[in-house]
Each structure stands twice: as structure tokens, then as C-alpha cells.
Amino acid sequence: MKNESRHVLERSKDFIYRNARLLDRMRFAYHFENGSRADVLRALQAYQNEDGGFGNALEPDMRCPHSQPVTTETALLIIKEVGGFDSVMLDDILSYLEGISLPGGGLPRATTAVNDYPHAPWWTTEQDGVPSLNPTGSIIGLLLGQSERAEFQAERWFQGHVDFIWRCLEESPVGPGDYHDAMQWISFLETVPGETERAAKLMGILDEWLTGPNGIEKNVHAEGYVHKVLDYAKTPDCYASRLLQSEDIERHLDWLMDGQQADGGWNITFPAVSSAGEQEWRGSLTVDRLITLKAYGCLGKFIKGSYQFWRDHK
């Protein structure tokens, strides 16, 4: 790699301990300093409300303290990251999700409560009670993909969401609308049991979209709010990885290493709600970037070899 990996990690550690919120400091410690899963989950639980959902700016663009579906999706992603689906938090999460389930299946993208607090313009919500693939597909996929708890998956409210997602995907013959939709497709199709032929047909549509002009951005120099190779293939075992050439991944790993800023963090590519929100995003994103570099063997202090080792053994 172009940068020396030890310095990348040292600079990131300094940035995170200077600037990141407790949750992301605990995530960094878990992945790079033999920190505990319990510390991550304790920090995460501070964002959980009495109704079982998550709010309180866990999603930094949504400063609303009240529980929101997307913020709860963020919590589930962190729980997955540390293997915490046996946490006591899950019971309350399931209760919250059942409580906001809409009659025809599907969860709302957000509720109008977000409008009363600072938020990114794309979170402005005109009406309550409108089902949305985003984040329903991801949330249901995350719950289907874990093995610690399965009894709730047969319940009517949960199966209503499964049926809703199938309808959404099958009513989209040209594939996802954007990156965020694609993540819903992937999360669900990777984990939904049975229906092999049904899933395979949709995966074909998804793969065509991912490799098409609106899918994975392979140009490392593309600017603005674009989603590049390593946004889709955060780790070598991600769904999109099989659609990419080794040269594409190597080029983007070089670009990712070079993207580290002088203060040790990585920048976001969209306008933040506030300076605090930007700093929170940067802390979270920096841990995400380090996880990706570690997964591809680019932080040699922790992983045998380098990217070449990953490429030779994949």
C-alpha cells in the first residue's frame, strides 16, 4: 500500500480518542485494542429509549431524541458488528418494531417527530404511517441473518414485513433506486430462507443494477455523494465483492488509505446538520474505514501480510 499501515492506525487512534463519541471509541477498542463487546453494547444502550427503539442522534443527521426506524437499524448494524444479538436489548427492539409495524407490512422510513428537531433535509417527513423498503429490508435482513433468536420470525407482524419486502422487490423490475435501496435488497436476499428460485431471479436483477451505470462507482476520483467500490464491498465477504475485479478493489484500497486526513480521520461526502454532527459522523466513519482496511489485510500489525495476501488466498 502507498501509506505505511502503522502510521495510518496510530493517526486514527489519536483522532478517535480526541474527537469521537464514546460509542465509536469503544468500537475502535473492540476491533483494535482487545476491547470488549460488552463495552460497545453498554455505550450503544445509552441511545435506546423506553419503547425499545433507538433515537438520541445515534444517526447523526437525525437529532430527534425519539425512537426512529432508521436509528434502530443503525443500532442493529452495530449489534451485528460485535456479535451481540444475544443482548438483552433485543427483546425491547423487537417490541418496538412490532409496535410500529404497519397494517399491510413495512416500517415507516421515519416519523414526523423528526421535523421538530434539527435534521438533514432528506429526513423531513410529510406523513406518518407510510411503509418504506428503506429501512424495512435491512432491519428484517439483519434479524433473519442472526442465529441467536428465531422464535419471533414466525409471528404475524414479522411475516407481514417479509411479504412487504418481496412485493417491493418484485415491483421494481429494473432494480434498486439508489445505493440505500440496494443495501435493502442485499440484506434481505442474502438472508431470507427458502424461496430459492424467487430470490435468484431478484439477485440477477440486483447484480445487473450493481454492475450497471447507476450501481457501484468504480472511478476513484468521482466526487460528491457517490458510493464507491468499498462502500459496497466493505469486507471481502460482502455480497458485492464477487462482482468486482481484484484490480478494482486494490485501486480503491489505495485511494482509501490516501483519503486519511492530516488529523487522522476520514471526511464525510455530504453536508452535516451541525459541527457536532459532522464530528460524530467522522468518528463513526473512521472506525468503519479502519474495519475495511483490516478486513482486506491492509493493517499488517493485526492481519498477516497485506492486500496481496488477501488476493492470493481469496
Secondary structure as GFF3:
##gff-version 3
##sequence-region A 1 314
A	DSSP	alpha_helix	5	19	.	.	.	ID=ss1
A	DSSP	alpha_helix	22	32	.	.	.	ID=ss2
A	DSSP	alpha_helix	37	45	.	.	.	ID=ss3
A	DSSP	alpha_helix	69	81	.	.	.	ID=ss4
A	DSSP	alpha_helix	89	100	.	.	.	ID=ss5
A	DSSP	beta_strand	107	108	.	.	.	ID=ss6
A	DSSP	three_ten_helix	112	116	.	.	.	ID=ss7
A	DSSP	three_ten_helix	121	123	.	.	.	ID=ss8
A	DSSP	beta_strand	131	132	.	.	.	ID=ss9
A	DSSP	alpha_helix	133	145	.	.	.	ID=ss10
A	DSSP	three_ten_helix	151	154	.	.	.	ID=ss11
A	DSSP	alpha_helix	156	170	.	.	.	ID=ss12
A	DSSP	alpha_helix	179	191	.	.	.	ID=ss13
A	DSSP	alpha_helix	196	210	.	.	.	ID=ss14
A	DSSP	alpha_helix	229	232	.	.	.	ID=ss15
A	DSSP	three_ten_helix	239	243	.	.	.	ID=ss16
A	DSSP	alpha_helix	246	258	.	.	.	ID=ss17
A	DSSP	alpha_helix	275	295	.	.	.	ID=ss18
A	DSSP	alpha_helix	307	313	.	.	.	ID=ss19
###
